[in-house]
Amino acid sequence: MATILLFHHALGQTPGFHAVAKDLRKAGHTVHTPDLFDGKTFATIEDGLAHVESTGGFDEIIRRGVASADGLPADLVYAGFSLGVVPAQKLVQSRPGARGAVFGYSCVPPAMFGTPWPAGVPVEIHIKEDDKWAEEDLPAARELARDVPGARLFVYPGSGHYFADPSSSDFDPEAAKLFRERTLAFLGRIDAG
């Protein structure tokens, strides 16, 4: 089974985030869920992003995320939701040994981190097609899916950003079910490989 380092979104570690982590654990995976917000949660994306800015911006979130991998094995699957994709992607591209990556709701251009995507590391990206928060992310996701062997992009109909988080008003049960099935199948392939 995979060992996963899973990063939360801009609302923090919501009950829905914990539910997704619990579901992965129930499937037999080991899941580490560092809290990049020191226990704080937020009702809106805007409030969460204001908190990010007040703590040093995305650079500080990346630093905290990278530091959370200290002491963990190298052969991790890095996963994140929205804001959490940024430290997950940084770790995939900078910390040797990644087994794979799962990005929910977001993706950034690999060039942002100054290193290419590592050879042989598969990635799956899950984004809604009309999500206003992912307007810039969808082109980056398409680029990554096009340029990285083994990368897969799943574009879901609709506009809800946190569609797999059952505690979010964006929750979409049908899309969340597909996200879960695809993610567990992806982790199964990594485990078998």
C-alpha angles and dihedrals in degrees: 000000000000128000108222132196103204122192125201129232130248093284089063126228098342123180087257092055089051090048091056091048090048090051091053090049091049087056088058102262126131108237126193114195112188115194107230091182100054093241098316121133130186137209096219138033089237091057091048092050090048087055090050090054092047091054097050104288131256092325089063092046089051091048092051091047094050091047090053089066092061109116094016122112119268096236098077134142107229117212136172145168118228105304088021091062090071097065090036092054092044090054093048090053098041110029114069120230104044113160096196147317138238117196120190122197096344150051134175129208110272089230088070089079097044095237131088123249106274116257116256097015110126122212136191122200124195119194138155113242097229099034108139090204091057100047091114094034098058094063089048089049091050090050092050092047090049098046104037118073109231094021118134129193121200115194113193124201117254138038110264111126103202093039097151096048107096091201093057127091085228091064112135110188095200095048091042090054091052091046090052094047093047094046094049091047090050092050089048091055091050090049091050093046 
